[in-house]
């Protein structure tokens, strides 16, 4: 899954962005959430879409 492949990249970017002293926590969390959160959102979106399409396909055969 792409989500598990992006976690090491997200940690690498968090480690590179943690040198900012003024906004340390925000500068560290924002890249992590973008890089690891977007594939997770796309996965959830596609899973919901797949479930909805399967229900529509099953309802077509029932009617």
URQUI-V311444 format. One line per field, one symbol per residue. burial: I if it has 16 or more other ideal C-beta (glycine too) atoms within 10 Angstrom, else O. A space follows every 50 residues. Layout:
BEGIN
burial=???
END
This chain:
BEGIN
burial=OOOOOIOOOIOOIIOOIOOOOOOOOOOIOOIIOOIIOOIOOOOOOOOOOO OOOOOOOOOOOOO
END
